[in-house]
Amino acid sequence: MLATLFVYGTLRRGSDNRFARLLARQARFLGPARTPGRLYHLGRYPGAVPSDTPGEIIRGEVFRLKFPARTLPLLDAYEGPSFERTIARTHLTSGIQLDAWIYFYRETPSGPPIASGLWPRRVPRADSHRPH
């Protein structure tokens, strides 16, 4: 099972929710990374969709999961039915390229796109909401 995970929102380091803390305990941080896609502001969390448009990227972080078969189902539940876990090619800032799981938004995004591809650094307090 693929053991790498790309996160771009409330699962990033510094997020104050129990699932971000779970990820920090159950994975090793590999570094900042990017992947092709388009990022949207959906309120208290972002949503990403795939994109083949040159220059559209999502900025986030990659982790190597210690126990992917145990951790991924918990993160799937956290992300909820609006997000689908799929595989994307990621590019670490170190130059390494690797495949990683990512949660893409399944619905039509209702919020504005984030042109920088980087969700503003926040410390979401809500365990009740949401992803990445």
ZISUL-V79253 format. One record per residue. N is the residue number from 0. PHI is phi as a letter, one per 30 degrees, with the letter a starting at -180 (NA if undefined). PSI is psi as a letter, one per 30 degrees, with the letter a starting at -180 (* if undefined). Layout:
N	PHI	PSI
N	PHI	PSI
This chain:
0	NA	k
1	e	k
2	c	g
3	c	k
4	b	k
5	c	k
6	b	k
7	b	g
8	b	c
9	d	f
10	c	f
11	d	l
12	e	k
13	j	f
14	d	k
15	c	i
16	b	l
17	d	f
18	d	e
19	d	e
20	d	e
21	d	e
22	d	e
23	d	e
24	d	e
25	c	g
26	a	l
27	c	k
28	d	k
29	c	f
30	k	l
31	d	k
32	a	l
33	b	l
34	a	l
35	d	k
36	l	l
37	b	k
38	c	k
39	b	k
40	d	j
41	c	g
42	j	c
43	d	g
44	a	l
45	c	l
46	b	k
47	c	k
48	b	l
49	d	l
50	a	k
51	c	g
52	d	k
53	e	k
54	j	f
55	d	j
56	b	l
57	c	k
58	c	k
59	a	b
60	b	k
61	c	k
62	b	l
63	c	j
64	d	k
65	d	e
66	b	i
67	e	e
68	d	f
69	c	e
70	d	e
71	e	e
72	d	e
73	d	e
74	d	e
75	e	e
76	d	e
77	d	e
78	d	e
79	i	l
80	d	f
81	d	f
82	b	k
83	c	k
84	d	k
85	b	l
86	c	k
87	b	l
88	d	k
89	c	l
90	b	j
91	d	l
92	d	f
93	d	f
94	j	f
95	d	k
96	c	k
97	a	l
98	d	k
99	b	l
100	d	k
101	b	l
102	c	j
103	c	k
104	d	k
105	d	f
106	c	l
107	d	k
108	d	k
109	c	f
110	c	l
111	d	l
112	d	l
113	c	j
114	d	e
115	d	f
116	i	g
117	c	j
118	d	k
119	e	k
120	d	k
121	b	l
122	b	i
123	d	k
124	c	f
125	d	j
126	d	f
127	d	f
128	b	k
129	b	a
130	d	l
131	i	*
